[in-house]
Amino acid sequence: MAHAESAGASGRDAERKREAPGQGAWAFLRGMKVRMAADSLSVIAAGVAFYALLAVFPAIAALVALYGLALDPQQVAERLQSVAASLPAEVTELLTTQLQDLAQSDRTSLSLGAAGGVALALWSTSAGVRTLMKALNVAYDQEEERGFFERTGLSLLLTLAAIAGGVVAILAVVLVPAIIDSLGLGPVLRDVVSYARWPIVAATFWLGVLVVYRYGPSRRRADWSRLNRGAVVATVLWLVGSALFSWYVGNFGNYNKTYGSMAAVVILLMWFLLTSYAVLIGAEINAEIERRAQKRLAQAG
């Protein structure tokens, strides 16, 4: 296995040597094209998306159960409809169906669901995080050198951070409108506060990407500032890509005709693919910037 990984890394290095020399934006873009092709980024992103899909349903079950213990699930389901403008309708329907089913449950089953769902969500989501850590090693041309316990503990910590970020995003989407309604704000101020929650979601994603870039790959920890450019690009790609994907699905996509009852799951998988692609492209950008900086230092020396 180690020999195969070394051979793969050697093959990627050999392919990158064909990159045309030079500086500037076009040279950088050519370098990125070579990196992404050499790393088979589309295949890696698909793997990360698959594990994210496996993790999302246990995570939804856990969050739904926890919400149900404190809030009326039916009200939460109604509030979640507010994300319909930024997510494909099929995905929103899939999420709200989970909440509506929970609305039929009693508090005892919610407590049991919360306990079992959290445990299953941690296990499933940590598998997805470990896959992302491997993908970041490929992006940064690193071999995994961390021990089993260090790698597992780090994946669990990143999993908890991911769940916390998801909770913040959901709170911004679900609870902010309820708070606005209870305060009785004027229409102008209500619109300002309502729209302000989306920058919170974007900032949460950006911060999560920064943390993953710093602690995910098996390498010397880089300064936060050196990782910010890739994180910003990843966040912008994710926001723009999500909006365009939602528009495409709503206006041109024929997923329902092609996949039938599985359309919502397929659309969710495609959105995870888009998200993982954005994160990995940001990592490739940081790695290319570092490679060029090291090359300039070597030439200057």
FENVENTA-V748834 format. One line per field, one symbol per residue. ss: DSSP state (~ for helix, > for strand, _ for the rest). burial: b if it has 24 or more other ideal C-beta (glycine too) atoms within 12 Angstrom, else e. Layout:
ss = ???
burial = ???
//
This chain:
ss = _~~~~~~~~~~~~~~~________~~~~~~~~~~~~~~__~~~~~~~~~~~~~~~~~~~~~~~~~~~~~~__~~~~~~~~~~~~~___~~~~~~~~~~~~~~____~~~~~~~~~~~~~~~~~~~~~~~~~~~~~~~~~________~~~~~~~~~~~~~~~~~~~~~~~~~~~~~~~~~~~~___~~~~~~~~~~~~~~~~~~~~~~~~~~~~~________~~~~~~~~~~~~~~~~~~~~~~~~~~~~___~~~~~~~~~~~~~~~~~~~~~~~~~~~~~~~~~~~~~~~~~~~~~~_
burial = eeeeeeeeeeebeeebeebeeeeeeeebeebbebbbebbebeebbbbbbbbbbbbbbbbbbbbbbbbbbebebeebbebbbbbeebbbbbbbbbbbbbbeebbebeeeebeebbeebbebbbbbbbbbbbbbbbbbbbbbbbebeeeeeebeebbbebbebbbebbbbbbbbbbbbbeebeeeeeeeeeeeebbeebbeebbebbbbbbbbbbbbbbbbeebeeeebebbbbbbbebbbebbeebbeebeeebebeeeeeeebbbbbbbbbbbbbbbbbbbbbbbbbbbbbbeeeeeeeee
//
